[in-house]
């Protein structure tokens, strides 16, 4: 069977291919149940086959490889590696094979997988209740005339 990822990487410089393959190996080991697929010129990892449930991606460029997290803004980045200023996504640029051995990348991937696509806790909306008078009856809302 043809490995579509390796085919995809054949258009990139050797150094970038090696970095990408090393990150891919780490991602697959860290997220063994993740679905891997190509989407937007990147290797994506998702909870299922849907691009909507993507957790992270590996995107090769000409001189570096981006390891991105769709909900990276919510991750605890203890080593201050993540870049980006949007509301949700964060990424890190990896330029050498040695950098791929940084255990902090594995920690970020593991945290992203653990949190899934919705790491932000749901905030319960406060329910507005009608004011009750001292007599126990509901006060009528004032109408504007």
PyMOL commands that set and color helices and strands:
alter all, ss='L'
color gray80, all
select helices_A, chain A and resi 4-9+14-30+51-53+72-74+98-101+103-115
alter helices_A, ss='H'
color red, helices_A
select strands_A, chain A and resi 35-38+43-46+54-60+65-69+90-94
alter strands_A, ss='S'
color yellow, strands_A
deselect
rebuild
show_as cartoon
